[in-house]
Amino acid sequence: MRNILFLLSSLFLLAAISCQRDYIPKPHGYFRISFQEKAYIKSDPVELPYQFEIPVYGKIVPDNERLAELYWVNLEIPQHKAEVHLSYKKVENNLRKLTEDSRELAYKHSIKADAIDERIFVNPEKKVYGTIYLIDGNTASPLQFYLTDSITHFLRGALYIREVPNIDSIRPVIDFLTPDVIHLIETTEWTR
């Protein structure tokens, strides 16, 4: 009788153990991102034909890329591995080509983008006009724009986050930096 009781107990115990679920690890989470308080300062217009306000946690540095031209700069935001590339061109009867090139560069992201929202920007007081492209999805550049006075100046900008474009992980950074880029656009003025 003891043997039968031992055997039944053992079978019951084995059955209970085999019915347990396997351990499934939790999926990887994302790091907590701390954001700074919003505050802005004027960019230094000494050498540039344009100026604007930038966030205090950013800095303007010359664009040192091989193909960079005169008056091209980057607004670096190191804490968020982000930068806004700013390229300047003089308008010389080529405004249509410059605006079309900017539109094409924005729409190159349509392959990976879920949507591209175009917004017209007009500031007649400072003679600044342009288009803002808000690009939603796993793209390299979630926001691009161009600004012009239609006569002399043309400024193109593109926000880049230096991380793998996984929208779930970089969405908080994009949402934090988009108002900074919009503020830069709204405060742009020509200095020459």
Secondary structure by P-SEA (a helix, b strand, c coil): caaaaaaaaaaaaaaaaaaccccccccccccbbbbccbbbbbcccccccbbbbbcccbbbbccccccccccccccccccccbbbbbbbbcccccaaaaaaaaaaaaacccccccbbbbbbbbcccccccbbbbbccccccccccccccccccbbbbbbbbbccccccccaaaaaaaaaaaaaaaaaaccccc
